Amino acid sequence: MGLFLFVDKLIIRIGRYIHNGVSSFIRFIIFFFTTIRQLPYFYKNFHFFVEQMHVIGTESLVLVSITSIFTGGVGALTFLTQFGDYIPLRYVGAAVGSSVIVAIGPVLTGLVVAGRVGAAISSEVGTMVVTEQVDAMRCLNLSPFRFLFAPRIAAGMIMVPVLNIFSTCIAVLGAYVILYLVAGMASNTFFSGVRLFYTDWGLAVGIIKSFVFGIIITSVGCYYGYFCTHGAEGVGKATRASVVTSDISILISGYLIDYFLLNNPMF
């Protein structure tokens, strides 16, 4: 009898999780496309759009730079340790450059920005919701989708790819510094290796990934903040859920983009 009761509770709990997940996903899709419809009007709050570009881009430069330097350095040291005795050193530069430009750079930049910017967006919007500032906007006939969410998403679409390009350059330079200090690699040897496997399409895929990541980070942050409830506790839960969802979505979407754009014979 106890076993049947346990199975019944387990089935009910699994069904509740599935129901909540599906309903949340549908609600996010409705929220996302409602916001996307307002993107052409983001200039209505142009000052706020420029401010969000500063928050997402400029204020993230230091954190992205530190992450990129050590990412490139660790990658270079790993390839040098594993393959330095078996392949010419220029191929170490080729491996580091290819992995940073296409895969590691965009994903790590997205994760860093999600942890910093996504949490800030969800907490800020959530605070506005629980303090009824969003309700006050509606009373003034101001759409939060047009004046709060669209400028943030537009800024993310622009600044995350810019941060990705910046972080890629910093990571490659960090890799060169490590290889120079550890193995005495000349600059022409390293950068000729980077150019060896470099393709414009690989760079384009990295930029496309960061563009998608920018949309994910800002839209997920706005979504969880907008549907925040239960005061300060709800703001904390929304912030945590925003970061977790953004990180998982970045990893999944990054894999899907690589699968379809790098392994597709059409490209």
GIDABEL-V330730 format. One record per backbone hydrogen bond with DSSP energy under -1.0 kcal/mol. NH is the residue of the N-H (numbers start at 0). CO is the residue of the C=O. If there is no record, write none. Layout:
NH,CO + NH,CO
//
This chain:
4,0 + 5,1 + 6,2 + 7,3 + 8,4 + 9,5 + 10,6 + 11,7 + 12,8 + 13,9 + 14,10 + 15,11 + 16,12 + 17,13 + 18,14 + 19,15 + 20,16 + 21,17 + 22,18 + 23,19 + 24,20 + 25,21 + 26,22 + 27,23 + 28,24 + 29,25 + 30,26 + 31,27 + 32,28 + 33,29 + 34,30 + 35,31 + 36,32 + 37,34 + 38,35 + 40,37 + 41,38 + 43,40 + 44,41 + 45,42 + 48,44 + 49,45 + 50,46 + 51,47 + 52,48 + 53,49 + 54,50 + 55,51 + 56,52 + 58,53 + 60,57 + 63,59 + 64,60 + 65,61 + 66,62 + 67,63 + 68,64 + 69,65 + 70,66 + 71,67 + 72,68 + 73,69 + 74,70 + 75,71 + 76,72 + 77,73 + 78,74 + 79,75 + 80,76 + 81,77 + 82,78 + 83,79 + 85,82 + 86,82 + 90,87 + 92,88 + 93,89 + 94,90 + 95,91 + 96,92 + 97,93 + 98,94 + 99,95 + 100,96 + 101,97 + 102,98 + 103,98 + 104,99 + 106,102 + 107,103 + 108,104 + 109,105 + 110,106 + 111,107 + 112,108 + 113,109 + 114,110 + 115,111 + 116,112 + 117,112 + 119,115 + 120,116 + 121,117 + 122,118 + 123,119 + 124,120 + 125,121 + 126,122 + 127,123 + 128,124 + 129,125 + 130,126 + 131,128 + 132,127 + 133,127 + 135,131 + 136,132 + 137,133 + 138,134 + 139,135 + 140,137 + 141,136 + 146,142 + 147,143 + 148,143 + 149,144 + 152,148 + 153,149 + 154,150 + 155,151 + 156,152 + 157,153 + 158,154 + 159,155 + 161,157 + 162,158 + 163,159 + 164,160 + 165,161 + 166,162 + 167,163 + 168,164 + 169,165 + 170,166 + 171,167 + 172,168 + 173,169 + 174,170 + 175,171 + 176,172 + 177,173 + 178,174 + 179,175 + 180,176 + 181,177 + 182,178 + 184,178 + 189,185 + 190,186 + 191,187 + 192,188 + 193,189 + 194,190 + 202,198 + 203,199 + 204,200 + 205,201 + 206,202 + 207,203 + 208,204 + 209,205 + 210,206 + 211,207 + 212,208 + 213,209 + 214,210 + 215,211 + 216,212 + 217,213 + 218,214 + 219,215 + 220,216 + 221,217 + 222,218 + 223,219 + 224,220 + 225,221 + 226,222 + 227,224 + 233,229 + 234,230 + 235,231 + 236,232 + 237,233 + 238,234 + 239,235 + 240,236 + 241,237 + 242,238 + 243,239 + 244,240 + 245,241 + 246,242 + 247,243 + 248,244 + 249,245 + 250,246 + 251,247 + 252,248 + 253,249 + 254,250 + 255,251 + 256,252 + 257,253 + 258,254 + 259,255 + 260,256 + 261,257 + 266,263
//
